[in-house]
Amino acid sequence: MPVDENTYDLNDEFTVTYTVTGLEPATVVNMPTTPQPHQWGSDVPIAASLQTTATLNGVIVGTWTFSGWVTENELDIGNNTFMMPYEDVAFTGSWTFTAAGVPGVPGVPGAPPPPPAAPAAAAPAAPPADVELVEIPDTAPPLASEIPVTPEVEPDEEPEDEMIIVIEDPDIPLAQGLIQGSWAFLNLILSIAGAMLALMLGIRVLMRKRQEKEGIGHTDDYC
């Protein structure tokens, strides 16, 4: 952004700050001085990426990696150098940690799982207990073949009374019902026929009377 030299002092100074966010290793080899004053318009080198020799994050063994320095200021950067603007400049960076396996330390992230436990020895089988035999008396009833049978003495046979057995034909009530139903149906047909005959006779009488009436009317016209 161009600056009017008549408005701003070319000797004005601004600061460059470096801030690390998030987790950090216990030791850092080349953390830059912060803040740093720089004259407006001067060439300012960007600090090198941080390095560390630490290999622990608490009790976990692994590797630390730095992201590099980033800024939200609008800078014209070339060859890792920028011209100091007429404002303060802020750089930020962060570390990431990658856990590594720790042989012989079960429970640590990245460590191999502990070896399986040896199976427990089976307990010896208990000796069989002494079994006492108890005689149970037989209380079951005697079999039929064991029950004595007394021969029955039949009395003198007496003459049997003569019995008269009447066998009814089951088809007789059915036949009677069919005959009665046929008579009822026949009576119904005869009643319907009689009613129709009476109706036809009545219609014929009415037509004859109408014809006679019409004939009388024609006779009057001629007179």
Order of alpha helices (4+ residues) and beta strands (2+ residues): beta-beta-beta-beta-beta-beta-beta-beta-beta-alpha
